[in-house]
């Protein structure tokens, strides 16, 4: 297979964004790098087909989400590390005010966290999330509901925090 310069251009443009997406999915910079690398390898294999029919970034994100799910299906145990990546990026990482949310997300089971990330970070519909994670729409809604319920029980309500400061 000849190397297509468009693939190299895509990687140069979107690798950092894909790495950040992997970090949001996995919560670990090392796992994020592994997810990104493996997804780009798989994208390269399918590049001639994907670039004609699909949005390559969307295709790569689906690969990353499925890889992430398959890893925790195999391990069934997780080890999260919320240390920030050592490389600087153009996007900012969570502020101190947002850090509580990220720590609360860390406490969620992987499926619930994946559903919430895909819904609120990627802004996918329940149908799209179900397709990415290869689960039913009802399971997506169930995981979202359980995850949001746990987040609500752990995090203070924003208006209650505002009332205390006034």
N, C-alpha and C positions, 0 to 999 in steps of 0.2 A: 504494500500500500504506500503510495507516494504521500509524503507529508504535505498537507494542505496548509498554505500560509494563513488561511482564515482560521484554522484551529489554533495556531500559535497566537494570532491576534486576539481571538476569543479568550484564551488563557491569560494573556497579558492584561486584558481589560477587566476580566471578571474574577480572577483567582482570589483577590482579596475579599471581595463580597461573598464568594462561596466559602472562604475560610471563616468569615464572621458568621455565616449561616450555620456552618458546622459547629462553631463554638456555641451558638444559641441552642442547637439541638442537643449537643453532648455535654456542655458545661465544662469541658476540659480541652485546653489548647492542643494537647497531644492527640486526643481522639479526633478533634476537629481537623487537624492536619491529615490524619490517616483517612478520614472520611472524604476529604477534598481530593486527596491524591488518588484514592481508589475510584472515586466518581469520575475524575478526569481521565483515568486510564480506560474506564468503560465507555466514556463519551468518545474517546479517540477511536476505539474499535468500531463505534456506530456512527462516526462523524458524517460519512457520505450520505447516509440515510437520514440522519437527524437534521442536518443543516438544510435539506430540501423540504422536509415535511413539518418540522417542529421548531419551537423556540429552544435553542441549545441550553440556555440557562435554566429554563423551566425543567427541561429533561434532566439536567444535571442535579437540580434540587430534588427531584423525585428519586433519582438514584441514591442521593445522600440520605434522604429520609428512610428509604427502604433498607439501605445498609445499616443505618442506625438501629432500626427496629430489629433487623436480623441479628445484630450483635447482642442486644439485650435478650432476645429470645434464646440465644445460645447460652449466655452467661447467667441470666436470671438474677444476677446480683450486680449492683452498680457501685462504682467508686467515683464520686464527683470531686472535682478539684476546681475551686472557683478562683484560683490564681489567674491573673490576667496574662495574656500572651506578652512575651517580651518585646515583640516588634510593634512599632508605632503604626497606627492606621489613621485614615482620614476620618472615619466615624469615631465618635466618642463612646467610651464604655459607660456603664450606668453611673449616674451621679450618686452622691451619698444618700440622697433622698430615695433614689430608686433601688439602692442596694438591698433594702429589706425585701422588696419584691423578688429580686434574683435569689436571695437566700431562701425565701419561701418556695420558689420554683424548684430549688435544689431538693427540698424535702418531698416533692411529689414523686409518685412512681413514674417510670419512664414513659409509659403509654399516655398517661394524663398530661405530662409535660410536653410530649411530642404533639398531642392534639392541640393544646393551648398555644404552643409556638406556631404551629401551622395556621391556626385560626386567627390569632391576634398579631403575630409578627409577619406572617406571609399573607394574611388576609384571604385565606382560602375558604370556600364554602364547605359545608359538611360533606357534600357529595365528592368534592375534590379531595378532601382529607381522607375520606374512606377509600378512594382510589389509590392515593399515595401510600397509605398504610396497609392497604389490602384487608380492610375490616368493613363491617356494615355501617351504614349511616346511624343506626340506632346505637351502636357501640361508640361511635364518635361522640354523639350527644351525651351518652352516659359518662364517658371519660371527661368530657368538658364540664359537665355538671358536677361530678365528683371533685375534679381538680379545682374548679372555681369555689366550690363550697369549702374545701380545705384552705384555699388562699384567703377567703373571707374570714374564716375562723382564726387565722394566724395573724393577718394584717389588720391594723386599725383602719376604721372607715375614714376616708380623706376629710370629710366635713367635720368629723369629731376632732381631728387633729387641728383643723383651722379654728374651731371654737375654743380650744385650749390656749391657742396663741393670742387670741384677742382679749 
